[in-house]
């Protein structure tokens, strides 16, 4: 249960993207376009992966989960910001802010864990191909995906409960376009340093553990790829890994810069831009990254499109 000791706050004020009405509407249409692109791209991946039997493999099972997390992540922050720009408001309720913090942390943390699992999938596929079916059976894949979602849930519960149990006495203006924990902590008048450090232990170990695992996996992958004698074989192996590596790089670099940048670089406008880069852009760009270099996914999307066109042609139009 979320408890707020201290000043009673019923709502928060989010940071607007612009002060003029014209720029607010531009922000609304920009975010609408990004949201539709994310919905279309991730929706096509989910549909094609679920419908095409050739894509019922561990790699595409994890890709389906990644698309679900991307949709959840962008749906947590963008709609409220769009509504505020459209209606020229800044308000978000206390409960809505807590829910936004929880779900964003849940999807964001689970996605990072899932990207770690996907690096293991690529490692086994390239470095231990003869054991791929054994190490990544359907039950093992389900367990790893469940562990990724579960770690995100635990992370979100710990941080949300800790953040919203602190007394807030420095106003209710959040210097971000969505409820973000660092910005909410700036409103706290608590000095419970040890409790905050204790809560940070779990995500810190999770982040660095996953990071070390991803780096170690790709060191082994590149060593194995460079030993492949044929150029065609090396190209195929790189094509399998580069989309995932690009997504991981985008995810880690934007997230790390957002939370670990020096205080001297911090400003409301820069924080706003960086938050868009790590919370809004990746869910829209990830489907494009995976589809550009993945021929199997392209073929599945083409078959899905051709099938839908065939159904439309066969269905008689109403008089």
Buried (B, 14 or more C-beta within 10 A) or exposed (E): EBEBEBEEBEBBBBBBBEEEEEEBBBBBEBBBEBBEBBBEBBEBBBBBBEEBEEBEBBBBBBBBBBBBBBBBBBBBBBEBBBEBBBEEEBBBEBEBBBBBBBBBBBBBBBBBBBBBBBBBBBBBBBBBEEEBEEBBEEEEBEEBBEBBBEBBBBBBEBBBBBBBBBBBEEEBEBBBBBBBBEBBBEBBEBEBEEEBEEBEEBBEEBBEEBBEBBEEBBEBBBEBBEEBEEEEEBEBBBEBBBBBBBBBEBBBEBBEEBEEEEEEEEEEEEBBEBBBBBBBBBBBBBBEBBBEBBEBBEBBBEBBEEEEEEEEEEEEEEE
